[in-house]
């Protein structure tokens, strides 16, 4: 049962990886369209990256709690 709970809890990690790739590819595309907005786009990308990574850390904590019981 623990393995099943662990596997279902780990599925959002795939979404975090996809979201990170999507954000940085959009950043590169945005800098290509408007190079003068690079600083603004970079700060917004880093804020989005921090949000996604926070979600990933919370997922790891939930998996650890489920696996410990």
Secondary structure as GFF3:
##gff-version 3
##sequence-region A 1 69
A	DSSP	alpha_helix	2	33	.	.	.	ID=ss1
A	DSSP	three_ten_helix	35	37	.	.	.	ID=ss2
A	DSSP	alpha_helix	38	68	.	.	.	ID=ss3
###
